[in-house]
Amino acid sequence: MDVSTEQASQVLEKVGAFLRSLSPGQVDDLLAGRSRIALVKRQELRESKTPTSVSSADLDRLREDLINASSREAGEKYIENQKLSRVDLQALARALDIPVRKGANMKAIKEGIVEATIGYRLRSGAIRGDAPAEGETGQM
């Protein structure tokens, strides 16, 4: 196997970047023989088994409906009635710029969406004194 000078240079650059990323303790372990460098093939990224079934138009509609919801309960009920999958909920959260923890369950994702859209607006209105008077809640 012939390795060209260019390829060798590229490999050395990658090895140098890797070595610079090591902590002093890791360097000591490597020098003492307690650790070794290994070439490990990366796993290819797998495509999602369940691609999102929500289109961008649907995401826009969901976003608008949630923003206009009259209460947290109305928003929770609305999301529940949409029968969204976990992947769909994650896509909706991304569309709303809401961070979602990797291990978050569907309930946590739903709560985050409701709180970031409806809860935020209701809290802001209450602070400003704009909260609707009792009986003035709108319907979805």
N, C-alpha and C positions, 0 to 999 in steps of 0.2 A: 504494500500500500504506500503510494507516494503522497506525501503531504507537501503542498507547495509552500513557499515562503509566506505568501499572503495568508493561507489557512493557518499556518503556525503562528503568525502574528495575531490573528483574530482569536485563536485559542488562548494565547498568552494574555491577551487583553481581558478575556472572560475570567481566567484563573486569577489574574491580578485584582479584578473587581471583587471576586469572591473572597480572596484573602483580605482585602481591605474591609470587608463586611464582618469579619470575625472579631470577636471580643478578645482581649488579652488572654483570658483564661483558655479560650478555644485554641489560640495560637500556641500557648504553652502545652496543651494536651496534644496538639499535632506534633510539635517538636519532640515531646517526650515519648511519642509512639502510643499514647493512650487513645488517640483518634486517628482516623485516616480519611483521605479524600477519595470519594468514589464517584464514578460516572453513572448517573441514574437517568434513565429515559423518562421524560415527562409523560404523564397520562394526557391523552388528548381530551379536550373539553367535550363533554357529551351534550348533545342537544337535549333540551327539556323533553321529558316523556310526554308531558301534557302541555302543549303550547297554549298560550293564552287564547281564550275564545272570545275575549272582549276586544272589539275593534277600537281604533282611536276615536271614532265618532261616538261609540258607546261610552268610552271613558269621559269624553267631554260632557255627555248628557248626565252621566253619574255624578261628575264633579259639580255641575250646575244644580242638579237636584239636591245634592248634599249641602251645598253652600246656602241654598234657599230653604232648607228644612227649618221648621219652627222650634224644634226641641231636640235634645239628644235622643230621647225615646223615639221620636219620629224618624230620626236618621238611622238609629239601630234597626228599627222595624223595616225601613226602606232597604237597607243593605241585606237584611235577612231575606226579604221577599225577592231579591234579585237572584238568589241561588248561585252566588259566585263561588268559584273554586278558590283554593288557596293561591294558586298562580294568578288568577284574576284579581284577587284582593291585593296581592303584591304589585301587580301592574297598576292598579288604581292608586295605591300608596305612592308609587314612583311618579305617577302623573301629577299627584298633589304635592310632590316634594316632601313626602313624609318618610323619615328613615324607618326601616323595619329591621329588627334584629334577625339574624340568620335563623335562629331556632324558634322564632316567635310562632305561636299557634294561631289558628284562625281567629279565635276570640280576641287575642291581644292585637292582632292586625286591625280587626273591626273597631275595637275600642280606640286605637290610635287614630284611625281615619275619622271617626266621629268626633273625638276630642280636638283634633287639629282643624277640622272644618267648622263644626257646629259649636262645640264647647268654647273654642277660641272667640268666635263672634259673640256668643252670649256673655262670656266674661268681660269682653271689651265693652259691650253695651251696658252691662251692669255697672262697670267702673265709671263710664261716662254718664250714667243716669238715663240711658236710652232704652232700658229694658222695657218690653211691652207691658202695658197694664194687664192685670188679670183678665182673662177672657178674650184677649186680642191675639191669640196665637193663630197662625195660619195653618192650613192643611196642605199636604203634599198631593 
